[in-house]
Amino acid sequence: MPVFENQFGYKLICGHFDDPIQKVSVCFMNRGSCDTVIELVATLGPDSPVNRTLPKGGGAYHICYEVPDLSPAIEYLSEQGSLLL
């Protein structure tokens, strides 16, 4: 995590905590006044489902957005061709 702080200005805002279901350790970071939050995920062992992603090079696994009202946001994104999962 020092790399994220020293080189990119990100600070720890939540975590580290372990998710025993996904078998990962997780923390969240942001850059102070910036609304963007990144989630760092580390496997807790060889049987973590996340290990399937690592040989592909990792990268952005999912992106989340905060909106004031979910229903109109879903409607708009559906109209634009997004799929609700």
Residue pairs with C-beta under 8 A, 6 or more apart in sequence:
1 12
1 27
1 29
1 40
4 10
4 29
4 38
4 40
5 11
8 31
9 31
9 32
10 29
10 30
10 31
10 38
11 29
11 30
11 31
11 32
12 27
12 28
12 29
13 28
13 29
13 30
13 37
14 27
14 28
15 25
15 26
15 27
15 28
15 40
16 25
16 26
16 27
17 25
17 26
17 27
18 24
18 25
18 26
18 44
19 25
19 26
22 48
22 49
22 50
23 43
23 44
23 45
23 47
23 48
23 49
23 50
24 41
24 42
24 43
24 44
24 48
24 50
25 41
25 42
25 43
25 44
26 39
26 40
26 41
26 42
27 39
27 40
28 37
28 38
28 39
28 40
29 37
29 38
29 40
30 36
30 37
30 38
35 66
41 50
41 61
43 50
43 51
43 54
53 61
65 73
67 73
74 84
77 84
78 84
